[in-house]
Amino acid sequence: MALTMVELLVAVAILAVLASIMMMVGGKGDASAKTELTKSVMVLLDSALQEYHDYSGGFPLPPPSADTPLLRSQFLYTELSSVPASQKILEKIPNEVIQNKPIDPSDTALEFYDGWGTVLDYRYLAGMNFPLIISAGPDKKPQTTDDITNKK
């Protein structure tokens, strides 16, 4: 029983369509997993911030010199690490989102990243009810419609 060239081409075309469908489904699953990872990290950071607040009586207020998301994220990590209860919560955060990607090679401070590898921004001003943690989202561009925050 031999296959004709047309039958062979039809079979290859069907396999190509099925493979492309699987690629699309896999891509959506990957994006969903990164979104869920980012949200779960924010929940843990919220808990660590609450423990910090309970311990110190306030939330960490970034200094004016922390004028970039990278520096504010490093500041947040350093502050939360200084409180034992917050440190225990930080230990639950996956290592893949706590990294050191410094601008200056001598900088060894750690910072928080989202599922897409973009640094999480920490914002807190005196008078705010609760600090804001911001992910630039899948497009990696801050202040766009796909940003993810810890705001409920």
Steps between C-alpha positions, in 0.01 A plus 500: 500500500674813381427862583464752225679831514169683562417277798845557643470879460156498664639304796793743536262798481277354771801440724620859441159641597489286814854607595415869458188461716710334770753785483225760547350313795844457656575871459177600675576258783847649539361856519240388753766330712715816501199711601416262785864493615507881509172520692613239752828686558300818564281320755813383682652850485176643641527256791866587554413870494227447758746314725748786453228749594403302810865482608610857426176697518512614136575401145847544346527850351744503207763774519501766225819342361298186412377665183467196272295180524824300540617707798153498661480122460846459654396730785186292560696174508754643744232640731285187503806284562575699815182380676503132605129434429525668160818306422315172563239603242769601249638145525175376342554711186648299210870567438430578135331829597760612756812584307784745456511671161697810593578797283827542689711177520600579858134496607407173669156594633210271413175613346158356409396411143173403337437190288629676188835596654417868557583656836203560731455863599429596862313823570415641837446858605415619850124506533430204272290226659717221362807487273457436129694228320490520122587253223531635146315187386548292185597795278775600749400867461393684818180701518310305236170312521664163570678612818441279804487653848438382853203738525181314566 
